[in-house]
Amino acid sequence: MSFFASGPSRREISTFRLSQEALARLRQLLLKKSAGTLTDDEADELDGCVHLDRLLLLIRSRALEQPASLGA
């Protein structure tokens, strides 16, 4: 949230990636899902991660579509 609140440029938005900690947690959740040991709360967390990933993909693609004169 703080990244987007800082008013990043189009270029910064297009190269934004989740933190290593967030990626590690996502891997952990995916492993638990594969093993069949995911709790209901963890399943909700994983669903939230999927929604966040889709939202970030949309934001990145929109940032790349804008003319270079806007938000560069």
N, C-alpha and C positions, 0 to 999 in steps of 0.2 A: 504494500500500500504506500509506503513512504517513497518508493521509487516513482510511482505515478504522481504522487502529490508534489514531487519536486519539479514538475514541469519539464520532463525530459524531451529532447529533440526527437525528430522522426528517426534519425539514425540510432540513437540510444534505445528507442522503443523497438526498432527492428532487430536489434542484437540482444535484447534483454533475455536472460535465462534465469531459471530458478536457482536458488542457492544449492550448494553441495548438500547441506543438511536436509533440505526439502526433497532433493533427488534420492538421498539415502532412505528417507522415510517412505517415499513412493516405492522404491525397490523392495523394502521390507514388507509393505502391504501387498505388493504383487506376489511375492514369495509365499506369504501366508495364504493368499487366495488360491494359488496353485496347489498348496499343501492341504487346502480345505480347512484351515484353522482360523480363518478370519472371523472375528466377532461382528455382531451387528453394528456396533459403533465404528469399528474399523472399516466395514463395508460402506458405511455412510461417509467416512473420511475419504475413502478411495473414490467414491462417486463424486465428491466435491473436488478432488484432484482432477478427475476427468473433465468436469465442467470448467475448471480453471484453465486447463490446457486448451480446451476449445476456445475459450474467451481470449486467451493470450494469442492464439493463432489468428483469430479474427482481428485483434488489435494490431498485430504485426503486419498483417496483409494490408489493412487500411492505411497504416503509416507509410508503407512502401508505395501505395497507389497515389498518394497526394503529390501534387507538383512540388518540385524542389524548393520553390520560393516560400512555401508554407512550412513553418515549424522546423526549418533546417537548423 
